[in-house]
Amino acid sequence: MSLSEMLKERKYQEIWDQYCSFLDLSIEDYMKIQRRLMEEQIQLWSNCELGRSILKGKQPKTIEEFRKMVPLTTYEDYADILLQKRTDTLPGNPVIWIQTTWEGGRHPIKLAPYTRSMLDVYKNNVIACLILSTSREKGKFDISDTDKFLYGLAPLPFATGLFPLALNEEIGIQFLPAVKDAVNMSFSERNKAGFKMAMQKDLEFFFGLGSVAYAVSQSLSTLSSKGSISLKELFKYKPSMLLRILKAKRICKKENRPLKPKDLFHLKGFMVAGTDNWCYKDDLEDLWGIRPMELFAGTEPSISGTETWTRDGMYFFPDTSFYEFIPEEDMLKNLEDPSYVPRTCLMDEVVPGEKYEIVITLFKGGAFARYRVGDTYRCVGLQNREDHTRIPRFEYVDRVPNIIDIAGFTRISENGIQSVISLSGQPVTHWTAVKEYNENNRPYLHLYIEIERNALISHAVTTDIMKSLLTTYFKYIDQDYRDLKKILGMDPLCVTILRCGTFEKYRNKKGKVIGKMNPSPYELKELLELQNEQKG
């Protein structure tokens, strides 16, 4: 029976039990599900050509043997097979391939195969997210066949394109604009069309990257400002929407503030995914009058976790992947010494307060095993009295330190930055890059550089000139970087030119060079103190 049919028959308790009962699991029951599905996946994965290429003749029989025999993997371990779509080598038959950016300037894209069974799990867990986004307490939710959804998502072949595809199999929720039309529109065109349709038909749901949701919300306020709605368009609106518009404009005029989406729409559910959501949640709540619910989703890990009505940490679905966690200490050791093999712990071994890099093995014929997704999470608790859960919950921290992700849009690596510097032809001798936040809690890339002494003497190399040149080449090698400005209106680069000899002085004092990517705040402070000493 579909979700739509269950709703018509008012089987609300059955719906909750079918999609959200994972929240009632004890950690023991959670691990039973994890182990059962993992044992099935071990057989599928170990016996396919992809698995054999990584196992190199080994044949694990148990989960413990699998964790010992299969090394931690990255996309490079799969690229030759997946980028050629060699379906005969995979543990399951893919029915769709999802695409995302790999590494700007070096690798254009990553492809990830999804089997029918993976999509079924995805569908169930997407519905769980939909339900929980409207929930204010256990067992209570508010969804309907007549609900409308603002299309703030990238279409297929990107992972968010699966969202409407999965929902439409179960419920008649209407996307604004319709998916078949949205795929042929630019980001700006989708916003304008979706908003105009929402003004005519109302709106109940919104889902997107936190940064994108904020950009869309700002544009809605602009689009609904005075003079942006023609008399011809007004005739298309429901009387109730016309009254809402008039009331909203009257309130905003009285309070002397711009129109906000919450003045026009009363969302049932609001979902965000991606990185840096904490930067936008408060502003989004102010704009829409509802706190966004955060999801853990991506191209390789599918949809893996969600918050509940408490909005106090994410719970990972037990049937998507087998989860392993690299403790922060081991992650940092491995970054410093790639030959160091980090240990991992399981879901029933995580410690509250500790940070972890997440590792997944996909179930249901998925390709990725012991795969380093590249995200770090902090365990915030093993139980929660507020929503009566007895399984760990997590909050998203950031990408791993050797990647700088800005607003969920671009993944900047050491190789990418070095490529930009080389292409620019600028005489940069040393550099380090740090993800920082401005006074409005918006993320940006701060590049601290040192320039050849002769270049400083012979040329008027200023910070503004250097920033302009490097920005040009970042946009050249990375489409996602271009989109930060085009879609979000962000200028994510800040450049600081340090005095000649600063990096060398740091090396002499510390006995090592400062890390290229995200050195610790303490290390950066020492570097800048040496710069200040030189000024004296």
C-alpha positions in Angstrom: 0.0 0.0 0.0 1.4 3.4 -1.0 1.8 6.3 1.4 -1.0 8.1 -0.4 -3.4 5.2 0.1 -2.4 4.9 3.8 -3.1 8.6 4.3 -6.5 8.3 2.6 -7.4 5.5 5.1 -6.0 7.6 8.0 -3.5 4.8 9.0 -1.4 7.4 10.8 0.1 5.0 13.4 0.9 2.5 10.7 2.7 5.2 8.7 4.7 6.3 11.7 5.7 2.7 12.5 6.6 1.9 9.0 8.9 4.8 8.4 10.0 6.2 11.8 10.2 3.1 14.1 14.0 3.2 13.8 13.9 5.9 16.4 12.6 3.3 18.9 15.5 0.9 18.5 17.9 0.1 21.3 21.5 0.2 20.3 21.5 -3.7 20.5 18.7 -3.9 18.0 20.2 -1.3 15.8 23.5 -3.2 15.6 21.6 -6.4 14.8 20.2 -4.7 11.7 23.6 -3.3 10.8 25.3 -6.8 11.1 22.5 -8.7 9.3 22.6 -6.3 6.3 26.4 -6.1 6.4 26.7 -9.9 6.2 24.5 -9.9 3.1 26.6 -7.1 1.5 29.9 -8.9 2.3 28.8 -11.8 0.1 27.7 -9.6 -2.8 30.7 -7.3 -2.7 33.5 -9.9 -2.1 32.3 -12.0 -5.0 32.2 -9.3 -7.7 35.1 -8.1 -9.8 35.1 -4.7 -8.1 35.4 -6.3 -4.6 38.1 -8.8 -5.8 40.2 -6.0 -7.2 40.4 -4.4 -3.8 40.6 -7.6 -1.7 43.5 -8.9 -3.9 42.7 -12.6 -3.4 41.5 -12.4 0.2 38.0 -13.8 1.1 36.4 -12.4 4.2 33.7 -14.5 5.9 32.8 -12.3 8.8 32.4 -8.6 9.5 35.6 -8.6 11.6 37.5 -10.2 8.8 36.1 -7.8 6.3 37.2 -4.8 8.4 40.7 -6.3 8.6 41.0 -7.3 4.9 39.4 -4.4 3.2 41.5 -1.2 3.4 39.9 2.2 3.9 39.0 3.4 0.4 38.5 6.7 -1.5 37.0 7.4 -4.9 40.3 6.7 -6.6 40.0 3.0 -5.7 36.7 2.9 -7.8 37.3 5.5 -10.5 38.5 3.1 -13.3 35.4 0.9 -13.0 32.7 3.5 -12.1 33.6 6.2 -14.5 33.4 3.7 -17.3 30.1 2.4 -15.9 31.3 -1.2 -16.0 28.1 -2.7 -14.6 29.2 -6.3 -15.0 31.9 -5.8 -12.3 29.6 -4.4 -9.6 27.9 -6.2 -6.7 24.5 -5.2 -7.8 22.8 -4.1 -11.1 22.5 -0.2 -11.1 19.3 1.3 -12.4 20.5 4.9 -12.2 23.9 6.7 -11.9 24.3 9.8 -9.8 26.9 12.4 -10.5 28.8 15.0 -8.4 32.0 17.1 -8.5 35.2 15.3 -7.7 38.1 17.7 -7.5 38.2 21.0 -9.4 41.2 21.3 -11.8 42.1 17.6 -11.5 39.1 15.3 -11.7 35.9 16.5 -13.3 33.2 14.2 -11.8 32.4 11.2 -9.7 29.7 8.7 -10.6 27.8 6.5 -8.1 25.6 3.5 -9.1 22.3 2.9 -7.3 20.5 -0.5 -7.4 16.7 -0.8 -7.3 17.0 -2.1 -3.7 19.1 1.0 -2.8 16.4 3.2 -4.2 13.7 1.4 -2.2 15.7 2.1 1.0 16.2 5.7 -0.2 12.5 6.1 -0.8 11.5 4.9 2.7 14.1 7.1 4.4 13.1 10.2 2.3 9.5 9.7 3.5 10.8 9.4 7.1 12.5 12.7 6.6 9.3 14.2 5.2 7.3 13.0 8.1 9.8 14.1 10.7 10.1 17.6 9.2 6.4 18.2 10.1 6.5 16.5 13.4 6.4 18.3 16.7 6.3 15.2 18.9 6.5 11.4 18.6 3.8 9.9 16.4 2.4 13.3 15.2 2.9 14.6 11.7 1.1 16.5 9.0 1.5 15.6 5.3 -1.1 15.4 2.5 -1.4 14.5 -1.2 -2.3 18.1 -1.9 0.9 19.5 -0.5 3.2 21.7 -2.6 7.0 21.6 -2.5 9.3 24.5 -3.6 11.9 23.0 -6.0 15.2 24.3 -4.5 17.1 21.2 -5.7 19.6 20.3 -8.4 18.0 17.9 -10.8 19.2 14.5 -11.9 21.9 13.4 -12.5 22.7 15.0 -9.1 21.8 13.3 -5.9 19.1 15.7 -4.9 17.2 14.9 -8.1 16.4 11.5 -6.5 14.2 13.3 -3.9 11.2 14.1 -6.1 11.7 10.9 -8.0 11.3 8.8 -4.8 8.4 10.8 -3.4 6.4 10.6 -6.6 6.3 6.8 -6.3 4.4 7.1 -3.0 2.5 10.4 -2.8 1.2 13.0 -5.1 3.1 16.0 -3.7 3.4 18.7 -6.3 6.8 20.3 -7.0 6.9 24.0 -8.0 7.9 24.2 -10.8 7.2 20.6 -12.0 10.4 18.5 -12.2 10.0 18.0 -16.0 10.1 21.8 -16.4 12.6 22.6 -13.7 15.3 20.4 -15.3 15.4 22.8 -18.3 15.6 26.0 -16.2 18.5 27.9 -14.7 18.7 28.3 -10.9 17.3 31.8 -11.2 14.5 30.8 -13.5 13.4 27.9 -11.2 13.3 30.4 -8.3 11.1 32.9 -10.1 8.8 30.3 -11.6 8.5 28.3 -8.3 7.8 31.5 -6.3 5.1 32.7 -8.7 3.4 29.3 -8.6 3.7 29.3 -4.8 2.0 32.7 -4.6 -0.9 31.3 -6.7 -1.2 27.8 -5.1 0.5 28.2 -1.6 3.4 26.2 -0.3 4.0 23.6 2.4 7.5 22.2 2.0 11.0 23.4 1.1 14.3 21.4 0.8 17.7 22.5 -0.3 21.3 23.1 0.7 21.3 25.5 3.6 23.2 28.1 1.6 21.0 27.7 -1.4 17.8 27.8 0.8 19.1 31.1 2.2 19.8 32.5 -1.3 16.3 31.5 -2.5 14.7 33.0 0.6 16.4 36.3 0.0 15.3 36.3 -3.6 11.7 35.5 -2.6 11.7 38.6 -0.4 13.0 40.7 -3.4 10.6 39.2 -5.9 7.6 39.9 -3.6 8.6 43.5 -3.0 6.5 46.4 -4.2 5.8 46.5 -7.9 7.0 42.9 -8.7 3.5 41.5 -9.1 1.5 42.6 -12.1 -2.3 43.1 -12.1 -2.6 40.3 -14.6 -0.9 37.9 -12.2 -3.0 39.0 -9.3 -6.1 37.5 -11.0 -4.5 34.1 -10.9 -4.2 34.1 -7.1 -6.6 32.4 -4.7 -8.6 35.0 -2.7 -7.0 33.6 0.5 -3.5 34.3 -1.0 -4.5 37.8 -2.0 -5.7 38.5 1.5 -2.5 37.0 2.9 -0.4 39.3 0.6 -2.3 42.4 1.7 -2.1 41.5 5.3 1.7 40.8 5.0 2.4 44.1 3.3 0.4 46.0 6.0 2.3 44.3 8.8 5.7 44.9 7.1 4.9 48.6 6.6 3.8 48.9 10.2 7.0 47.2 11.5 9.1 49.0 8.9 10.8 45.9 7.7 11.1 44.0 4.4 8.7 41.2 3.5 9.8 37.8 4.6 8.7 34.4 3.3 7.0 33.6 6.6 4.6 36.6 6.0 3.3 34.7 2.9 3.7 31.0 3.6 3.3 28.8 6.6 5.6 25.8 6.0 4.8 22.4 7.4 8.3 21.1 6.8 11.7 22.6 6.0 14.8 20.5 5.3 18.4 21.4 4.6 21.4 19.3 3.7 25.1 19.9 2.9 27.8 21.7 4.8 27.8 24.9 6.8 24.1 24.6 7.7 24.7 26.0 11.2 25.7 29.3 9.5 22.2 29.7 8.0 19.8 28.0 10.4 19.0 31.0 12.6 18.5 33.3 9.6 16.3 30.7 7.8 14.2 30.3 10.9 13.7 34.0 11.1 12.8 34.2 7.4 10.4 31.3 7.4 9.2 31.0 11.0 10.2 27.4 11.2 13.5 25.8 12.2 15.1 23.8 9.4 15.6 20.1 10.0 19.1 18.9 8.9 19.7 15.8 6.9 22.9 13.8 6.1 22.8 13.0 2.4 25.2 12.8 -0.5 26.1 11.1 -3.7 28.0 8.2 -2.3 26.3 7.8 1.1 22.7 8.3 -0.3 20.4 9.6 2.4 21.9 8.5 5.7 20.5 10.5 8.6 18.0 13.0 9.9 17.2 15.1 12.8 13.8 14.8 14.6 11.4 17.3 16.1 14.0 18.2 18.7 16.4 19.6 16.0 19.2 18.4 18.3 21.4 16.1 16.3 21.1 13.5 13.5 20.3 9.8 13.7 21.7 7.6 11.1 19.3 5.2 9.3 20.4 1.6 10.2 19.5 0.2 6.7 21.5 2.5 4.4 25.1 1.7 5.2 27.3 0.0 7.7 28.9 2.8 9.7 32.5 3.0 11.0 34.0 6.0 12.7 37.7 7.1 12.6 38.5 9.0 15.8 39.8 12.5 15.2 43.2 11.7 16.7 43.7 8.9 14.1 42.3 11.0 11.3 44.9 13.8 12.0 47.7 11.2 12.3 46.8 9.8 8.9 46.7 13.2 7.3 50.2 13.9 8.6 51.5 10.4 7.8 49.5 8.7 4.9 51.2 5.4 5.8 49.5 5.4 9.2 46.4 3.1 9.2 43.7 4.7 11.4 41.6 2.6 13.6 37.8 2.6 13.4 35.0 2.0 15.9 31.3 1.1 15.3 28.1 2.8 16.2 27.9 1.0 19.6 31.5 2.2 20.4 31.2 6.0 19.8 31.9 8.4 22.7 29.8 11.6 23.3 31.8 14.7 22.6 34.3 13.0 20.3 34.7 14.0 16.7 34.9 11.3 14.0 35.5 10.9 10.3 32.7 8.8 8.9 33.3 5.6 6.9 30.5 3.7 5.1 29.9 0.4 3.4 26.7 0.7 1.4 24.1 -2.1 1.7 21.8 -3.6 -1.0 24.5 -4.1 -3.7 26.2 -0.7 -3.4 29.7 -0.3 -4.8 31.4 1.5 -1.9 33.1 -0.4 0.9 34.9 1.1 3.9 34.6 4.3 2.0 35.9 7.6 3.4 33.1 10.0 2.6 35.1 13.0 3.7 32.8 14.3 6.4 33.4 14.7 10.1 30.7 14.4 12.8 30.6 14.9 16.6 28.7 12.5 18.7 26.4 14.6 20.9 24.8 11.8 22.9 23.9 8.1 23.2 20.4 8.7 24.4 18.0 11.6 24.3 15.3 12.0 27.0 13.5 14.7 24.9 12.6 12.3 22.0 13.1 9.1 24.0 15.8 7.6 21.7 18.5 5.1 22.8 20.8 5.3 19.8 23.7 7.8 19.1 23.0 11.1 17.5 25.5 13.3 15.7 26.0 16.9 14.6 27.8 17.8 11.4 31.2 19.4 11.9 32.8 20.0 8.5 34.6 18.3 5.7 37.9 16.6 6.6 40.7 19.1 7.2 42.5 18.6 3.9 39.4 19.8 2.0 37.9 23.2 2.3 34.2 23.2 1.5 32.4 26.5 1.1 28.7 26.5 1.7 28.3 23.0 0.4 29.2 24.2 -3.1 32.9 23.7 -3.8 35.5 21.3 -2.4 38.9 23.0 -2.6 41.9 20.8 -2.2 45.7 21.4 -1.9 46.1 20.3 -5.4 43.4 22.7 -6.6 45.0 25.7 -4.8 48.5 24.8 -6.1 47.0 24.5 -9.7 45.5 28.0 -9.3 48.7 29.5 -8.1 50.7 27.8 -10.9 48.3 28.9 -13.7 48.2 32.4 -12.4 52.0 32.7 -12.9 52.3 34.7 -9.7 55.6 34.4 -7.7 54.1 32.8 -4.7 56.8 31.0 -2.7 54.7 29.7 0.3 51.1 29.5 1.2 48.6 28.1 3.7 44.8 28.0 3.3 42.2 28.2 6.1 38.4 28.1 6.2 37.3 31.0 8.3 34.0 32.8 9.0 33.1 36.5 8.6 31.2 38.7 11.1 27.9 37.3 9.7 29.1 33.7 10.2 29.5 33.1 6.5 32.3 30.8 5.4 35.2 31.9 3.2 38.6 30.7 2.0 41.5 32.7 3.6 44.7 32.3 1.7 47.9 33.4 3.5 50.7 33.7 1.0 54.3 34.8 0.7 55.7 36.4 -2.5 59.3 36.4 -3.8 61.2 39.3 -2.4 62.3 40.6 -5.8 58.8 40.5 -7.1 57.6 42.7 -4.2 60.4 45.2 -5.0 59.9 45.3 -8.8 56.1 45.1 -9.0 53.3 46.7 -7.0 51.8 43.4 -6.0 48.8 44.3 -3.8 46.4 42.1 -1.9 43.5 43.2 -4.2 45.5 42.4 -7.4 46.5 39.0 -6.1 42.9 38.2 -5.0 41.5 39.3 -8.4 44.0 37.1 -10.3 43.6 34.0 -8.1 39.8 34.4 -8.2 39.9 34.3 -12.0 41.8 31.0 -12.0 39.7 29.4 -9.3 36.7 30.1 -11.5 38.5 28.7 -14.5 39.3 25.3 -13.0 36.2 24.9 -10.8 32.6 25.3 -12.1 31.3 25.1 -8.5 33.5 28.0 -7.5 31.9 30.1 -10.3 28.5 29.1 -9.0 29.3 30.5 -5.5 29.2 34.0 -7.0 26.5 33.3 -9.6 24.0 31.5 -7.5 24.8 32.5 -3.9 26.3 36.0 -4.6 29.3 35.0 -2.5 32.9 36.2 -2.9 34.6 33.4 -1.0 38.3 34.4 -1.3 40.3 36.5 1.1 44.1 36.9 0.5 46.7 38.1 3.0 50.2 38.7 1.9 52.8 37.9 4.6 56.2 39.5 4.9 59.1 37.6 3.2 60.7 35.1 5.5 57.6 34.4 7.7 57.1 30.8 6.6 60.9 30.1 6.9 61.0 31.6 10.3 58.1 29.3 11.4 59.9 26.2 10.1 63.1 27.2 11.9 61.2 27.7 15.2 58.9 24.6 15.0 61.2 22.2 13.1 58.5 21.6 10.5 56.6 23.5 7.8 53.1 24.7 8.6 50.4 22.6 7.0 49.0 23.7 3.6 45.3 23.0 4.5 43.5 24.2 7.6 46.4 24.3 10.1 45.1 24.5 13.7 44.2 28.0 15.0 47.2 27.7 17.4 49.6 27.1 14.5 48.2 29.9 12.4 48.4 32.2 15.4 52.1 31.4 15.8 52.7 32.1 12.1 51.0 35.5 12.3 52.9 36.4 15.4 56.1 35.8 13.6 54.9 38.1 10.8 54.2 40.7 13.5 57.6 40.2 15.0 59.2 41.0 11.7 57.3 44.2 11.4 58.8 45.3 14.7 
